[in-house]
Amino acid sequence: MGVIDVIGIKVFAYHGCLEEESIIGGNYVIDVRVEGDLGEAERTDDLEVTVDYGAVAAIVQQEMAIRSRLIEHVAARILERLRKTWRPEFRWRVRVVKQRPPIQGDVDQAVYTVEG
């Protein structure tokens, strides 16, 4: 078993329930983890039998570009794309961090994590 973490994918996007968020946007940081049997990649040094970090980042950026009201929704879309792109036995975790959410009080982040 092995683990690949792609940490700190930075995206500017327009998610949120407030109409203003669809205009002004905000900063997000997305972390992706995949767990699975990566032994073949260890033995063969072949990118085709593992998870391509660049492709992971591209999927995150594409899904983050589609406006959602909830970070739960966009995280689930990212997870679904990742699951469809690579082997079904891989286990994924997607963490979406909304920086400085426009809510009452001084809040640094709102975070949602989904696994599958």
TORNU-565798 format. One record per atom (N, C-alpha, C): residue number from 1; residue in one letter; atom name; x, y, z. Coordinates in pm, 1 decimal. Last residue first. Example, Ala and Ser with C-alpha at 12.3 -4.5 7.8 and 13.67 -1.06 7.14 Angstrom:
REM TORNU-565798
[2 S N [1285.0 -225.0 708.0]]
[2 S CA [1367.0 -106.0 714.0]]
[2 S C [1290.0 3.0 787.0]]
[1 A N [1319.0 -569.0 780.0]]
[1 A CA [1230.0 -450.0 780.0]]
[1 A C [1320.0 -330.0 780.0]]
This chain:
REM TORNU-565798
[116 G N [-1371.4 871.7 -40.9]]
[116 G CA [-1441.9 767.8 -116.2]]
[116 G C [-1349.4 690.0 -204.8]]
[115 E N [-1438.7 1165.5 150.6]]
[115 E CA [-1358.4 1049.1 117.7]]
[115 E C [-1440.6 948.8 38.7]]
[114 V N [-1406.9 1515.9 209.9]]
[114 V CA [-1489.0 1402.6 165.9]]
[114 V C [-1395.4 1289.7 124.3]]
[113 T N [-1410.5 1806.3 404.7]]
[113 T CA [-1334.8 1690.6 359.4]]
[113 T C [-1431.4 1578.3 324.7]]
[112 Y N [-1401.6 2156.7 423.2]]
[112 Y CA [-1484.1 2037.1 404.8]]
[112 Y C [-1397.3 1926.4 348.5]]
[111 V N [-1362.9 2452.9 612.1]]
[111 V CA [-1301.1 2336.3 550.4]]
[111 V C [-1403.5 2223.9 539.2]]
[110 A N [-1298.7 2791.7 627.2]]
[110 A CA [-1404.9 2692.4 635.9]]
[110 A C [-1354.2 2573.6 555.1]]
[109 Q N [-1073.7 3009.9 804.4]]
[109 Q CA [-1105.2 2909.6 703.1]]
[109 Q C [-1235.2 2836.7 734.2]]
[108 D N [-1068.7 3235.4 981.0]]
[108 D CA [-962.7 3212.6 883.1]]
[108 D C [-1006.7 3120.7 769.2]]
[107 V N [-1291.5 3476.0 1090.5]]
[107 V CA [-1274.7 3333.4 1063.5]]
[107 V C [-1169.9 3315.9 954.2]]
[106 D N [-1434.4 3689.3 1285.5]]
[106 D CA [-1301.6 3677.3 1226.0]]
[106 D C [-1269.1 3529.3 1210.4]]
[105 G N [-1782.4 3758.5 1207.5]]
[105 G CA [-1669.9 3726.6 1293.2]]
[105 G C [-1540.5 3713.8 1214.6]]
[104 Q N [-1995.0 3629.5 962.5]]
[104 Q CA [-1982.5 3713.6 1081.7]]
[104 Q C [-1865.1 3667.7 1166.3]]
[103 I N [-1823.2 3552.4 654.5]]
[103 I CA [-1924.4 3527.9 757.4]]
[103 I C [-1896.8 3619.3 875.7]]
[102 P N [-1674.6 3485.7 398.5]]
[102 P CA [-1744.5 3610.2 434.8]]
[102 P C [-1860.2 3583.8 531.8]]
[101 P N [-1373.1 3307.0 477.2]]
[101 P CA [-1512.8 3307.4 432.4]]
[101 P C [-1585.3 3432.8 480.9]]
[100 R N [-1076.0 3276.1 448.2]]
[100 R CA [-1145.0 3399.9 486.2]]
[100 R C [-1290.4 3403.5 435.5]]
[99 Q N [-1068.7 3007.8 219.1]]
[99 Q CA [-997.0 3101.5 303.0]]
[99 Q C [-1078.4 3228.4 324.1]]
[98 K N [-1182.0 2693.5 219.0]]
[98 K CA [-1223.5 2826.8 176.2]]
[98 K C [-1157.9 2926.0 271.2]]
[97 V N [-1052.1 2394.1 127.9]]
[97 V CA [-1039.6 2499.3 228.2]]
[97 V C [-1079.6 2631.5 164.5]]
[96 V N [-1127.4 2062.9 81.3]]
[96 V CA [-1142.9 2196.4 22.9]]
[96 V C [-1143.2 2298.3 137.0]]
[95 R N [-993.3 1754.9 29.6]]
[95 R CA [-1012.5 1855.7 134.7]]
[95 R C [-1015.2 1992.9 68.1]]
[94 V N [-1053.1 1425.7 -49.2]]
[94 V CA [-1045.9 1561.5 -103.5]]
[94 V C [-1080.1 1657.5 8.8]]
[93 R N [-923.6 1105.9 -78.9]]
[93 R CA [-972.3 1206.2 15.2]]
[93 R C [-947.9 1343.5 -47.5]]
[92 W N [-972.5 771.3 -210.1]]
[92 W CA [-941.7 913.6 -224.8]]
[92 W C [-992.1 994.7 -106.3]]
[91 R N [-842.8 462.4 -299.6]]
[91 R CA [-924.6 532.4 -199.7]]
[91 R C [-878.4 678.0 -197.2]]
[90 F N [-854.9 243.3 -579.8]]
[90 F CA [-790.8 353.4 -508.0]]
[90 F C [-890.9 418.7 -413.9]]
[89 E N [-1007.4 69.4 -724.8]]
[89 E CA [-966.1 25.9 -590.7]]
[89 E C [-890.8 134.0 -512.9]]
[88 P N [-1051.4 180.1 -978.3]]
[88 P CA [-1158.6 186.2 -877.4]]
[88 P C [-1115.1 144.2 -737.3]]
[87 R N [-797.3 388.4 -1120.4]]
[87 R CA [-845.4 254.8 -1082.9]]
[87 R C [-947.2 261.0 -968.6]]
[86 W N [-907.8 715.5 -1237.9]]
[86 W CA [-809.3 613.4 -1201.4]]
[86 W C [-877.1 486.4 -1152.9]]
[85 T N [-1136.1 863.1 -1310.3]]
[85 T CA [-1014.3 874.7 -1391.1]]
[85 T C [-914.1 762.8 -1362.5]]
[84 K N [-1337.8 835.1 -1127.2]]
[84 K CA [-1363.6 790.3 -1264.2]]
[84 K C [-1236.3 785.5 -1348.9]]
[83 R N [-1221.2 952.5 -903.6]]
[83 R CA [-1257.8 810.7 -899.1]]
[83 R C [-1281.8 754.5 -1038.5]]
[82 L N [-1202.0 1219.2 -988.4]]
[82 L CA [-1081.8 1142.3 -957.3]]
[82 L C [-1110.6 992.8 -960.5]]
[81 R N [-1476.6 1283.9 -1013.9]]
[81 R CA [-1386.5 1287.6 -1131.2]]
[81 R C [-1260.9 1205.6 -1106.8]]
[80 E N [-1556.9 1257.9 -742.5]]
[80 E CA [-1616.1 1173.9 -846.5]]
[80 E C [-1528.2 1169.8 -971.6]]
[79 L N [-1405.0 1462.1 -617.3]]
[79 L CA [-1389.4 1321.9 -579.7]]
[79 L C [-1440.9 1230.0 -690.1]]
[78 I N [-1518.5 1687.9 -740.9]]
[78 I CA [-1376.6 1657.6 -758.0]]
[78 I C [-1352.1 1509.4 -729.4]]
[77 R N [-1781.2 1669.7 -641.7]]
[77 R CA [-1755.6 1663.0 -786.8]]
[77 R C [-1610.5 1627.5 -815.2]]
[76 A N [-1736.3 1702.1 -367.8]]
[76 A CA [-1792.9 1575.7 -416.4]]
[76 A C [-1771.2 1559.5 -567.1]]
[75 A N [-1645.9 1966.4 -367.7]]
[75 A CA [-1557.7 1859.3 -321.3]]
[75 A C [-1605.8 1723.3 -372.0]]
[74 V N [-1875.8 2100.8 -451.4]]
[74 V CA [-1758.3 2100.5 -539.0]]
[74 V C [-1660.0 1992.1 -495.9]]
[73 H N [-2043.7 2047.8 -227.2]]
[73 H CA [-2081.3 2007.1 -362.6]]
[73 H C [-1959.8 1999.7 -454.3]]
[72 E N [-1912.4 2165.6 -14.9]]
[72 E CA [-1942.7 2023.3 -8.9]]
[72 E C [-1971.0 1968.6 -149.7]]
[71 I N [-1918.0 2430.9 -71.6]]
[71 I CA [-1791.5 2362.4 -93.9]]
[71 I C [-1809.5 2210.5 -83.8]]
[70 L N [-2206.6 2549.6 -248.5]]
[70 L CA [-2148.5 2484.7 -131.0]]
[70 L C [-2015.7 2419.4 -163.9]]
[69 R N [-2268.6 2658.8 -492.5]]
[69 R CA [-2303.9 2734.9 -373.2]]
[69 R C [-2231.0 2680.6 -251.4]]
[68 S N [-2031.0 2660.3 -756.7]]
[68 S CA [-2119.8 2587.5 -666.5]]
[68 S C [-2153.6 2679.9 -550.8]]
[67 R N [-1901.4 2700.5 -1082.3]]
[67 R CA [-1956.1 2760.7 -960.6]]
[67 R C [-2049.6 2666.0 -886.4]]
[66 I N [-1619.3 2556.2 -1196.9]]
[66 I CA [-1765.3 2545.7 -1209.2]]
[66 I C [-1826.2 2592.9 -1077.4]]
[65 A N [-1358.0 2560.1 -1123.8]]
[65 A CA [-1401.7 2666.1 -1215.6]]
[65 A C [-1552.8 2664.9 -1237.3]]
[64 M N [-1317.6 2329.2 -984.7]]
[64 M CA [-1329.8 2453.2 -906.9]]
[64 M C [-1377.0 2569.1 -994.2]]
[63 E N [-1284.1 2152.2 -1196.5]]
[63 E CA [-1405.8 2144.6 -1115.6]]
[63 E C [-1426.3 2270.4 -1031.6]]
[62 Q N [-1031.2 2238.3 -1294.6]]
[62 Q CA [-1149.9 2235.1 -1381.6]]
[62 Q C [-1278.8 2234.0 -1300.3]]
[61 Q N [-864.3 2203.8 -1069.2]]
[61 Q CA [-883.6 2336.8 -1127.1]]
[61 Q C [-1007.8 2341.9 -1216.6]]
[60 V N [-881.7 1923.0 -1034.6]]
[60 V CA [-922.6 2014.5 -928.1]]
[60 V C [-952.2 2152.2 -986.4]]
[59 I N [-769.8 1839.2 -1278.1]]
[59 I CA [-908.9 1804.5 -1245.0]]
[59 I C [-961.8 1898.2 -1137.2]]
[58 A N [-507.8 1939.3 -1246.0]]
[58 A CA [-592.5 1986.8 -1356.2]]
[58 A C [-739.8 1957.1 -1329.7]]
[57 A N [-413.3 1791.3 -1027.5]]
[57 A CA [-426.5 1936.9 -1015.8]]
[57 A C [-517.0 1992.6 -1124.5]]
[56 V N [-414.9 1535.1 -1149.3]]
[56 V CA [-494.4 1561.8 -1028.3]]
[56 V C [-519.2 1711.9 -1015.9]]
[55 A N [-228.1 1573.5 -1351.4]]
[55 A CA [-367.2 1545.5 -1387.6]]
[55 A C [-460.4 1568.4 -1269.8]]
[54 G N [0.7 1608.2 -1194.0]]
[54 G CA [-44.6 1716.0 -1283.0]]
[54 G C [-188.7 1697.8 -1324.5]]
[53 Y N [27.4 1357.3 -1072.8]]
[53 Y CA [-2.9 1475.7 -991.0]]
[53 Y C [-56.1 1590.6 -1075.4]]
[52 D N [-101.6 1057.8 -1172.3]]
[52 D CA [-26.4 1172.7 -1224.9]]
[52 D C [-67.4 1298.0 -1147.1]]
[51 V N [-72.0 754.1 -1014.3]]
[51 V CA [-154.6 873.7 -1024.5]]
[51 V C [-65.5 991.0 -1064.1]]
[50 T N [38.6 468.0 -1206.9]]
[50 T CA [22.3 542.0 -1082.2]]
[50 T C [-68.0 661.8 -1107.8]]
[49 V N [103.2 358.2 -1444.5]]
[49 V CA [46.4 268.2 -1343.7]]
[49 V C [31.5 335.3 -1207.6]]
[48 E N [223.8 547.8 -1609.4]]
[48 E CA [92.6 494.0 -1649.8]]
[48 E C [27.0 406.2 -1543.1]]
[47 L N [479.7 594.7 -1515.5]]
[47 L CA [373.3 688.8 -1479.6]]
[47 L C [234.5 633.1 -1510.6]]
[46 D N [692.6 355.0 -1392.4]]
[46 D CA [605.0 386.5 -1505.6]]
[46 D C [489.4 474.6 -1459.1]]
[45 D N [868.7 208.0 -1236.2]]
[45 D CA [900.7 348.4 -1263.5]]
[45 D C [818.9 401.2 -1382.1]]
[44 T N [825.4 -54.8 -1151.3]]
[44 T CA [845.5 -28.9 -1294.4]]
[44 T C [888.6 112.8 -1327.8]]
[43 R N [796.3 -70.5 -869.4]]
[43 R CA [882.2 -166.0 -939.9]]
[43 R C [920.0 -120.7 -1080.4]]
[42 E N [621.8 136.5 -805.8]]
[42 E CA [749.3 125.9 -735.5]]
[42 E C [847.9 38.2 -812.8]]
[41 A N [406.0 68.4 -966.4]]
[41 A CA [478.9 192.6 -994.4]]
[41 A C [615.8 190.7 -926.8]]
[40 E N [329.7 -165.0 -832.5]]
[40 E CA [373.6 -173.2 -971.6]]
[40 E C [451.9 -47.9 -1011.4]]
[39 G N [251.6 -64.6 -579.8]]
[39 G CA [368.6 -150.0 -593.4]]
[39 G C [420.1 -158.9 -735.8]]
[38 L N [39.4 72.9 -493.8]]
[38 L CA [126.4 141.9 -589.1]]
[38 L C [254.7 63.4 -613.0]]
[37 D N [-264.5 30.3 -384.4]]
[37 D CA [-150.1 -53.2 -418.7]]
[37 D C [-71.8 14.6 -529.9]]
[36 G N [-355.3 335.9 -209.9]]
[36 G CA [-379.3 214.8 -286.6]]
[36 G C [-251.3 137.7 -309.5]]
[35 E N [-485.2 659.6 -170.5]]
[35 E CA [-422.6 543.4 -108.4]]
[35 E C [-453.5 422.2 -194.2]]
[34 V N [-452.9 1003.0 -219.1]]
[34 V CA [-495.0 875.4 -276.1]]
[34 V C [-414.7 764.9 -208.3]]
[33 R N [-560.5 1329.6 -144.2]]
[33 R CA [-484.0 1211.0 -101.8]]
[33 R C [-542.2 1089.3 -172.0]]
[32 V N [-543.6 1674.1 -196.3]]
[32 V CA [-594.5 1546.0 -244.7]]
[32 V C [-501.8 1435.3 -196.2]]
[31 D N [-647.3 1996.4 -103.6]]
[31 D CA [-552.9 1886.5 -82.3]]
[31 D C [-620.4 1757.5 -129.2]]
[30 I N [-684.9 2329.8 -201.3]]
[30 I CA [-738.2 2194.3 -208.4]]
[30 I C [-623.9 2095.5 -189.5]]
[29 V N [-781.1 2647.8 -112.6]]
[29 V CA [-668.7 2556.2 -117.4]]
[29 V C [-726.5 2415.9 -108.7]]
[28 Y N [-906.5 2956.7 -241.9]]
[28 Y CA [-928.1 2820.2 -194.4]]
[28 Y C [-796.2 2744.4 -202.7]]
[27 N N [-1033.6 3286.9 -234.9]]
[27 N CA [-919.3 3195.7 -242.9]]
[27 N C [-951.5 3062.4 -176.8]]
[26 G N [-1311.7 3418.3 -427.4]]
[26 G CA [-1231.8 3398.0 -307.5]]
[26 G C [-1120.9 3297.3 -331.5]]
[25 G N [-1550.0 3653.6 -576.7]]
[25 G CA [-1471.4 3531.1 -565.6]]
[25 G C [-1393.1 3522.5 -436.7]]
[24 I N [-1716.2 3863.1 -656.0]]
[24 I CA [-1582.3 3894.4 -605.5]]
[24 I C [-1491.7 3771.2 -592.8]]
[23 I N [-1944.1 3729.6 -764.1]]
[23 I CA [-1883.8 3844.6 -832.0]]
[23 I C [-1739.1 3864.8 -787.6]]
[22 S N [-2030.0 3534.2 -602.4]]
[22 S CA [-2025.5 3501.0 -745.1]]
[22 S C [-1960.3 3613.1 -825.6]]
[21 E N [-2039.0 3663.8 -362.5]]
[21 E CA [-1930.5 3568.5 -383.8]]
[21 E C [-1919.3 3527.6 -530.6]]
[20 E N [-2275.4 3808.6 -374.4]]
[20 E CA [-2149.1 3881.4 -386.9]]
[20 E C [-2032.4 3787.5 -416.2]]
[19 E N [-2466.5 3616.1 -315.3]]
[19 E CA [-2455.3 3664.4 -453.2]]
[19 E C [-2321.7 3736.4 -476.2]]
[18 L N [-2373.0 3347.7 -102.9]]
[18 L CA [-2399.1 3490.7 -118.9]]
[18 L C [-2378.2 3532.7 -264.6]]
[17 C N [-2285.8 3088.0 -112.1]]
[17 C CA [-2430.1 3112.6 -114.3]]
[17 C C [-2464.5 3259.3 -135.5]]
[16 G N [-2007.3 2991.2 -321.0]]
[16 G CA [-2068.3 3049.7 -203.0]]
[16 G C [-2215.4 3076.8 -222.9]]
[15 H N [-1729.5 3031.1 -547.1]]
[15 H CA [-1826.2 2949.0 -475.0]]
[15 H C [-1883.7 3025.3 -356.2]]
[14 Y N [-1536.1 3109.0 -744.9]]
[14 Y CA [-1655.5 3189.8 -716.0]]
[14 Y C [-1765.6 3108.7 -647.7]]
[13 A N [-1173.4 3106.3 -698.3]]
[13 A CA [-1300.7 3058.5 -752.7]]
[13 A C [-1417.5 3139.5 -695.8]]
[12 F N [-839.7 3035.9 -730.1]]
[12 F CA [-932.6 3146.5 -707.1]]
[12 F C [-1062.8 3106.2 -774.7]]
[11 V N [-640.8 2786.3 -577.7]]
[11 V CA [-737.0 2822.5 -682.1]]
[11 V C [-813.8 2946.5 -637.5]]
[10 K N [-372.5 2571.1 -512.4]]
[10 K CA [-432.0 2703.1 -488.3]]
[10 K C [-517.4 2744.3 -608.0]]
[9 I N [-311.8 2285.3 -357.4]]
[9 I CA [-352.3 2330.9 -490.4]]
[9 I C [-430.5 2460.5 -470.0]]
[8 G N [-196.8 2157.7 -128.2]]
[8 G CA [-185.2 2301.8 -150.6]]
[8 G C [-213.1 2346.4 -292.4]]
[7 I N [-73.7 1839.4 -215.7]]
[7 I CA [-112.7 1933.0 -110.3]]
[7 I C [-94.9 2077.5 -156.6]]
[6 V N [-123.9 1526.9 -280.4]]
[6 V CA [-103.3 1648.1 -359.5]]
[6 V C [-160.9 1760.5 -273.7]]
[5 D N [6.4 1227.7 -168.6]]
[5 D CA [-61.4 1350.6 -128.3]]
[5 D C [-24.0 1460.8 -226.6]]
[4 I N [-23.9 885.0 -189.5]]
[4 I CA [21.7 1003.7 -260.0]]
[4 I C [-61.5 1120.4 -209.2]]
[3 V N [69.6 584.8 -38.2]]
[3 V CA [-10.9 706.2 -27.2]]
[3 V C [56.2 815.4 -109.4]]
[2 G N [41.4 224.9 -66.8]]
[2 G CA [112.9 351.4 -70.1]]
[2 G C [15.7 467.2 -63.4]]
[1 M N [84.6 -118.6 0.0]]
[1 M CA [0.0 0.0 0.0]]
[1 M C [88.6 124.2 0.0]]
